[in-house]
Amino acid sequence: MADVLVTGINKKDRNSTHEGITHLGNPSANWKWPRAAVIASIENNTNTFFTNVNGNRGDIRVIDGPNGPYVRTIADGKLNDNLLSLPELP
């Protein structure tokens, strides 16, 4: 199982608070995956994913929401939205 650093995201509308993340990735590591592939990888225990914002690690977890599963970070035992603070992927 690989521990994978996520450094960027894509959203359909970057400024929308209602549109979800469509892709996660790391251009330095030359990868960009659809959200569904990241969710499947986490649920199948194939990979773990995390962010590193200002030196703070945030582990990415799958959350079951009213509109289906989505990804979110958890750091220090608290859910937060570090993913949304990441830059847009090319």
C-alpha positions in Angstrom: 0.0 0.0 0.0 1.4 3.4 -1.0 1.0 6.6 1.0 0.2 9.2 -1.6 0.6 13.0 -1.3 -2.2 15.1 -2.9 -1.1 18.6 -3.9 -3.9 19.8 -6.1 -7.6 19.3 -7.0 -10.1 20.1 -9.7 -13.7 21.2 -9.3 -16.2 21.9 -12.0 -16.6 25.4 -10.6 -13.6 26.3 -8.5 -15.6 29.0 -6.6 -18.7 27.0 -5.9 -19.3 25.8 -2.3 -21.7 23.2 -3.6 -19.8 21.6 -6.5 -17.6 18.7 -5.4 -14.1 17.8 -6.2 -13.8 16.0 -9.6 -10.0 15.1 -9.6 -7.1 14.8 -7.1 -3.5 14.7 -8.0 0.1 15.7 -7.7 1.8 17.1 -10.8 5.3 16.6 -9.4 4.6 12.9 -9.1 2.9 12.9 -12.5 -0.6 11.7 -11.5 -4.2 12.9 -11.6 -7.1 10.6 -10.7 -10.8 11.1 -10.8 -12.4 11.3 -7.4 -14.1 7.9 -7.8 -10.8 6.2 -8.4 -9.3 7.7 -5.2 -12.4 6.7 -3.3 -12.2 3.1 -4.6 -8.5 3.0 -3.8 -9.1 4.1 -0.2 -12.1 1.7 0.3 -10.1 -1.2 -1.2 -7.1 -0.4 1.1 -4.9 -0.1 -2.0 -3.5 3.3 -1.1 -3.7 6.0 1.5 -3.9 9.6 0.5 -2.9 12.8 2.4 -2.3 16.5 2.1 0.5 18.6 3.6 -0.7 22.1 4.2 1.7 24.4 6.1 3.5 21.4 7.4 0.4 19.8 8.8 -0.6 16.3 7.5 -4.3 15.8 6.7 -5.3 12.2 6.0 -7.9 11.8 3.3 -11.0 9.8 4.2 -14.1 8.8 2.4 -17.3 10.3 3.8 -20.8 9.0 3.0 -22.8 12.1 2.2 -26.5 12.5 1.2 -25.4 12.7 -2.5 -23.0 9.7 -2.3 -19.4 9.3 -1.1 -16.9 12.1 -1.2 -13.4 12.8 0.1 -12.3 15.0 3.0 -9.3 15.4 5.2 -9.0 14.6 8.8 -6.2 16.1 11.0 -5.8 16.0 14.7 -9.0 13.9 14.9 -11.1 16.7 13.2 -12.7 16.7 9.8 -11.7 19.8 7.8 -11.5 20.9 4.2 -7.8 21.2 3.5 -8.5 19.7 0.1 -10.4 22.8 -0.9 -7.4 25.0 -0.1 -5.2 23.2 -2.5 -4.4 24.8 -5.9 -6.1 23.9 -9.2 -4.5 21.0 -11.1 -3.6 21.6 -14.8 
